[in-house]
């Protein structure tokens, strides 16, 4: 049986932190600076402090992870990684035997500087996963949706990401794992995806929304999940138009779904379903899933949403490098890259409207850095 109340690695001795039977309460003061312009045109900087109180439950809930695009490259890789770590599966590669780990995971493989030892002066670093009670990814209950009905065993072969020896050892743990039907709208993803779309939810957008909500409720009940997280790992969609009266407010968006408005994307339907079911939703692709109506709906229901492409690979590296270069007074003039794996992701992005979503996402990560240095990047230059 999993201990849902892990023993804390440390405790904080501070008047701003209190411990109860079920929660950790902490007060935090966030300091920033607001800038205004006076009558002479000079900038006026004013320090501002905002006080927050955070409540962290000490009991870790049984958590389900539902992925949209479960049978795709991302979904199969995440599933394989979790199972390999959970079952401690090692596999042969041309370079030798590989053992499972969570290297590359911010929560599982990074540390935080806790402080300096009062007597020896030694620095103490603790795993981020031990800072507060946190879900162990090995305990995730995995499920999700895909427009392809291919069982996960075959989908891992199709993705061509994992080593054959690892796939063979995973197969006993994937028996009977088949994605739920998903939403297919050929107007939002590339036409070359049509051949994969044999597992789709029929009906209007309102009927699709009702089915997704039912899937969430059923998965939660069947697996006794106390919490769910839904992640969009599916294909990149084209950008949805922001249309006043249709998706600019929460109420307008809900009415647009009932009216089966063609500019409501599949990813937005999944986000709305998640919000209405009180489930956090993470968008792992670069399209504008979170139209203004979705944001307002999430605020109304107090549901966490986030994400604008995963940015875990080359996009992250580029943003780190640009930050370093611009901070050092060096002016990058262009950024180029290519899709190393290709696969279905590259096939989908071969369509101009889908590639445009990726292009916007990749350029946005450097906007703040470019805007931070008007010496290197003069306005209009």
C-alpha positions as MATLAB code, in Angstrom:
seq = 'XXXXXXXXXXXXXXXXXXXXXXXXXXXXXXXXXXXXXXXXXXXXXXXXXXXXXXXXXXXXXXXXXXXXXXXXXXXXXXXXXXXXXXXXXXXXXXXXXXXXXXXXXXXXXXXXXXXXXXXXXXXXXXXXXXXXXXXXXXXXXXXXXXXXXXXXXXXXXXXXXXXXXXXXXXXXXXXXXXXXXXXXXXXXXXXXXXXXXXXXXXXXXXXXXXXXXXXXXXXXXXXXXXXXXXXXXXXXXXXXXXXXXXXXXXXXXXXXXXXXXXXXXXXXXXXXXXXXXXXXXXXXXXXXXXXXXXXXXXXXXXXXXXXXXXXXXXXXXXXXXXXXXXXXXXXXXXXXXXXXXXXXXXXXXXXXXXXXXXXXXXXXXXXXXXXXXXXXXXXXX';
ca = [
       0.000    0.000    0.000;
       1.298    3.453   -0.930;
       1.883    5.795    1.995;
      -0.266    8.817    1.138;
       1.382   10.869    3.853;
       5.120   10.752    3.144;
       7.484   11.607    5.969;
       8.851   15.127    5.374;
      12.559   15.407    4.646;
      12.723   18.657    6.644;
      10.542   21.125    8.500;
      10.655   24.903    8.440;
      11.026   26.731   11.736;
       9.442   30.082   10.921;
       6.471   32.169   12.086;
       5.396   32.202    8.429;
       5.003   28.396    8.270;
       2.614   26.299   10.354;
       1.871   22.584   10.234;
      -1.491   20.969   10.870;
      -2.635   17.373   10.641;
      -3.710   17.718    7.020;
      -1.826   20.687    5.574;
       1.188   22.976    5.540;
       0.288   26.666    5.714;
       2.874   29.160    4.523;
       2.861   32.926    4.126;
       4.944   34.504    1.389;
       5.644   38.106    0.465;
       6.267   38.684   -3.225;
       8.236   41.806   -4.010;
       8.292   43.491   -7.389;
       8.575   46.989   -8.837;
       5.964   48.974  -10.732;
       7.159   51.681  -13.084;
       5.298   54.834  -14.097;
       6.254   57.923  -16.087;
       6.074   61.360  -14.483;
       5.162   64.642  -16.151;
       8.764   65.239  -17.239;
       8.978   61.860  -18.960;
      11.235   60.303  -16.326;
      10.618   56.773  -15.094;
       9.492   56.375  -11.493;
      10.135   52.989   -9.837;
       7.914   52.011   -6.905;
       8.607   48.821   -4.900;
       5.411   46.832   -4.239;
       4.853   43.877   -1.906;
       2.000   41.391   -2.300;
       1.238   38.924    0.494;
       0.098   35.373   -0.267;
      -0.822   32.344    1.814;
      -0.343   28.845    0.404;
      -1.973   25.687    1.723;
      -0.354   22.373    0.759;
      -2.169   19.150    1.584;
       0.015   16.605    3.365;
      -1.953   13.678    1.953;
      -0.912   12.864   -1.611;
      -4.039   12.006   -3.617;
      -4.367    8.976   -5.876;
      -3.855   10.717   -9.191;
      -4.848    9.853  -12.727;
      -3.023   11.140  -15.794;
      -5.188   11.336  -18.900;
      -3.425   12.285  -22.124;
      -5.037   13.535  -25.310;
      -2.988   11.835  -28.009;
      -2.227    8.829  -25.823;
      -1.118    6.711  -28.782;
       1.139    9.337  -30.340;
       4.871    9.948  -29.954;
       4.525   11.936  -26.725;
       1.847    9.761  -25.149;
       3.611    6.470  -25.779;
       6.971    7.823  -24.607;
       5.571    9.219  -21.354;
       3.666    5.992  -20.705;
       6.753    3.873  -21.402;
       8.923    6.001  -19.134;
       6.526    5.767  -16.209;
       6.078    2.002  -16.542;
       9.824    1.384  -16.983;
      10.558    3.334  -13.798;
       7.681    1.787  -11.882;
       8.675   -1.770  -12.832;
      12.437   -1.057  -12.802;
      12.846   -2.344  -16.354;
      16.346   -2.198  -17.864;
      16.893   -2.672  -21.585;
      19.683   -3.271  -24.053;
      20.877   -0.590  -26.471;
      23.763   -0.584  -28.936;
      25.761    1.316  -26.299;
      24.997   -1.087  -23.463;
      22.319   -1.661  -20.853;
      20.153    1.333  -19.949;
      18.512    1.583  -16.535;
      15.361    3.669  -15.997;
      15.537    7.103  -14.415;
      13.752   10.422  -14.462;
      16.701   12.487  -15.665;
      15.365   15.552  -17.435;
      12.395   15.857  -15.079;
      12.274   19.144  -13.191;
      10.464   17.616  -10.224;
      12.217   14.241  -10.111;
      15.827   15.028  -11.032;
      16.538   18.554   -9.803;
      17.464   19.890   -6.387;
      16.873   23.088   -4.428;
      19.353   24.909   -2.191;
      17.745   24.655    1.254;
      20.343   26.606    3.196;
      23.732   26.490    4.881;
      24.552   24.329    7.887;
      24.674   26.481   11.019;
      27.801   24.757   12.369;
      29.835   23.436    9.450;
      28.859   25.976    6.805;
      28.057   23.139    4.386;
      25.365   23.824    1.799;
      22.317   21.570    1.912;
      20.534   20.715   -1.335;
      17.329   18.683   -1.278;
      15.381   17.045   -4.133;
      12.612   19.264   -5.446;
      10.260   16.279   -5.141;
      10.864   16.323   -1.349;
      10.208   20.024   -0.791;
       6.500   19.402   -0.242;
       4.314   16.279   -0.426;
       4.217   15.512   -4.141;
       2.759   12.808   -6.378;
       5.243   10.114   -7.365;
       4.889    9.691  -11.154;
       5.260    5.926  -10.708;
       1.833    5.953   -9.057;
       0.001    7.676  -11.923;
      -3.048    5.843  -13.275;
      -2.652    6.321  -17.030;
      -5.353    6.656  -19.672;
      -6.506    8.982  -22.390;
      -7.800    9.583  -25.874;
      -6.517    9.263  -29.437;
      -8.013    9.552  -32.922;
      -6.230    6.268  -33.704;
      -7.636    3.079  -32.170;
      -4.272    1.318  -32.358;
      -3.492   -0.474  -29.069;
      -0.616    0.992  -27.094;
       1.597   -2.038  -27.754;
       1.434   -1.388  -31.497;
       1.466    2.395  -31.116;
       4.877    2.248  -29.426;
       6.235    0.366  -32.432;
       4.676    2.889  -34.782;
       6.219    5.884  -32.980;
       9.763    4.581  -33.590;
      11.088    6.401  -30.540;
      11.819    3.572  -28.080;
      14.351    0.762  -28.240;
      12.854   -2.597  -29.370;
      14.092   -4.415  -26.253;
      12.310   -1.908  -24.013;
       9.080   -2.221  -26.006;
       9.168   -6.008  -25.743;
       9.505   -5.818  -21.965;
       6.709   -3.251  -21.714;
       4.177   -5.336  -23.641;
       2.928   -7.394  -20.657;
       2.129   -4.122  -18.860;
       0.214   -2.696  -21.840;
      -2.191   -5.561  -22.426;
      -5.673   -4.221  -23.135;
      -4.570   -0.578  -23.085;
      -6.394    1.139  -25.958;
      -7.092    4.882  -26.249;
     -10.609    6.224  -25.885;
     -12.120    7.814  -29.020;
     -11.048   11.431  -29.468;
     -12.195   14.489  -31.428;
     -11.128   14.734  -35.038;
     -11.630   17.988  -36.928;
      -9.776   18.067  -40.262;
     -10.024   21.862  -40.290;
      -7.643   22.115  -37.329;
      -4.952   19.523  -38.091;
      -3.201   18.605  -41.318;
      -5.144   16.662  -43.921;
      -2.417   13.988  -43.901;
      -3.756   12.834  -40.507;
      -6.995   11.506  -41.984;
      -5.655    7.966  -42.364;
      -5.083    7.732  -38.606;
      -8.570    8.960  -37.684;
     -10.411    5.674  -37.077;
     -11.327    6.293  -33.423;
     -13.386    9.468  -33.321;
     -16.281   10.859  -31.303;
     -19.228   11.602  -33.599;
     -21.746   14.397  -33.278;
     -21.748   18.118  -32.663;
     -19.306   20.001  -30.494;
     -21.823   19.965  -27.662;
     -22.172   16.181  -27.968;
     -18.383   15.779  -28.078;
     -18.043   17.950  -24.968;
     -20.613   15.795  -23.163;
     -18.738   12.616  -24.146;
     -15.379   13.932  -22.933;
     -16.944   14.945  -19.622;
     -18.440   11.462  -19.322;
     -15.040    9.897  -20.078;
     -13.437   11.949  -17.324;
     -16.112   11.022  -14.795;
     -15.950    7.334  -15.711;
     -12.150    7.164  -15.575;
     -12.097    8.872  -12.195;
     -14.684    6.483  -10.755;
     -13.325    3.274  -12.285;
      -9.813    3.961  -11.018;
     -10.764    5.487   -7.649;
      -8.814    8.643   -8.503;
      -8.984   11.502   -6.040;
      -7.390   13.864   -8.556;
      -6.961   13.935  -12.322;
      -4.574   15.806  -14.592;
      -5.380   16.117  -18.298;
      -2.575   16.877  -20.737;
      -2.864   17.698  -24.440;
      -0.009   15.746  -26.064;
      -1.736   15.454  -29.441;
      -0.991   17.075  -32.787;
      -0.440   20.789  -33.191;
      -3.603   22.549  -34.326;
      -3.840   25.697  -36.388;
      -4.566   28.883  -34.451;
      -8.251   29.500  -33.759;
      -9.622   32.908  -34.676;
     -10.688   35.094  -31.762;
     -14.222   36.117  -32.708;
     -16.167   38.623  -30.590;
     -19.438   37.090  -29.485;
     -18.194   33.518  -29.934;
     -15.061   32.727  -27.904;
     -14.166   36.041  -26.259;
     -16.012   35.328  -22.992;
     -16.878   32.181  -21.046;
     -20.610   32.461  -21.710;
     -20.083   33.192  -25.395;
     -17.779   30.191  -25.717;
     -20.303   27.857  -24.084;
     -23.000   29.177  -26.414;
     -20.667   28.708  -29.396;
     -20.157   25.070  -28.422;
     -23.936   24.560  -28.168;
     -24.326   26.205  -31.579;
     -21.600   23.956  -33.037;
     -19.552   26.964  -34.138;
     -16.773   25.799  -36.492;
     -14.083   27.941  -34.851;
     -14.123   25.990  -31.560;
     -11.100   23.693  -31.754;
     -10.865   20.143  -30.357;
      -8.244   21.224  -27.816;
     -10.549   23.980  -26.572;
     -13.365   21.450  -26.145;
     -11.044   19.259  -24.057;
     -10.029   22.282  -21.969;
     -13.658   23.266  -21.372;
     -14.565   19.676  -20.414;
     -11.666   19.575  -17.951;
     -12.667   22.876  -16.370;
     -16.321   21.874  -16.017;
     -15.177   18.639  -14.348;
     -12.827   20.502  -11.988;
      -9.730   18.941  -13.532;
      -6.431   20.788  -14.242;
      -5.603   20.964  -17.948;
      -2.126   21.346  -19.446;
      -1.713   22.293  -23.100;
       1.428   20.702  -24.541;
       1.107   22.037  -28.097;
       1.604   25.574  -29.426;
      -1.930   26.370  -30.626;
      -4.067   28.975  -28.829;
      -6.229   26.490  -26.936;
      -6.769   29.024  -24.183;
      -8.910   31.544  -26.035;
     -10.205   34.335  -23.740;
     -13.406   32.399  -23.040;
     -11.437   29.419  -21.708;
      -9.367   31.626  -19.394;
     -12.481   33.296  -18.009;
     -14.184   29.921  -17.526;
     -11.158   28.565  -15.625;
     -11.154   31.604  -13.355;
     -14.895   31.201  -12.757;
     -14.511   27.586  -11.647;
     -11.147   27.993   -9.928;
      -9.459   25.356  -12.106;
      -5.768   25.479  -12.983;
      -4.878   25.613  -16.684;
      -1.487   26.207  -18.249;
       0.869   25.479  -21.076;
       1.856   26.742  -24.491;
       3.900   23.908  -26.037;
       6.045   21.644  -23.873;
       9.314   23.521  -24.548;
      11.324   20.673  -23.070;
      13.775   20.132  -25.931;
      15.350   22.408  -28.489;
      12.968   25.290  -27.723;
      14.148   25.288  -24.113;
      17.798   25.179  -25.162;
      17.271   28.099  -27.538;
      15.573   30.207  -24.892;
      18.390   29.527  -22.400;
      21.073   30.364  -24.950;
      19.351   33.544  -26.131;
      18.939   34.675  -22.531;
      22.678   34.152  -21.965;
      23.722   35.856  -25.196;
      21.460   38.891  -24.865;
      22.432   39.244  -21.201;
      26.078   39.261  -22.276;
      25.433   42.002  -24.834;
      25.630   39.665  -27.835;
      22.913   40.031  -30.484;
      21.527   36.812  -31.999;
      20.199   37.531  -35.481;
      18.350   34.307  -36.256;
      17.358   30.942  -34.823;
      17.085   27.841  -36.989;
      16.310   24.236  -36.179;
      14.859   21.040  -37.566;
      12.700   18.185  -36.315;
      15.177   15.408  -35.516;
      12.630   12.638  -34.973;
      10.237   13.685  -37.705;
       7.606   10.961  -37.353;
       3.964   11.980  -37.298;
       4.704   15.289  -35.585;
       6.835   16.347  -38.531;
       4.187   15.081  -40.937;
       1.482   17.179  -39.286;
       3.731   20.250  -39.187;
       4.340   19.989  -42.924;
       1.002   21.801  -43.331;
       1.511   25.613  -43.314;
      -1.252   26.504  -40.824;
      -0.055   23.948  -38.254;
       3.584   24.962  -38.726;
       2.558   28.577  -38.175;
       1.358   27.656  -34.651;
       4.757   26.120  -33.906;
       6.539   29.101  -35.425;
       4.655   31.515  -33.183;
       5.341   29.407  -30.089;
       9.058   29.137  -30.783;
       9.421   32.853  -31.470;
       7.456   33.860  -28.376;
      10.013   32.304  -26.030;
      12.586   34.940  -26.980;
      10.270   37.977  -27.148;
      10.900   38.964  -23.517;
      14.656   38.636  -23.949;
      14.678   40.708  -27.117;
      12.442   43.291  -25.446;
      14.761   43.458  -22.433;
      17.652   44.965  -24.385;
      16.780   48.050  -26.473;
      20.513   48.642  -26.933;
      20.854   45.532  -29.097;
      17.325   45.542  -30.507;
      16.241   49.107  -31.248;
      12.528   49.545  -31.833;
      11.719   48.841  -35.446;
      15.203   47.468  -36.143;
];
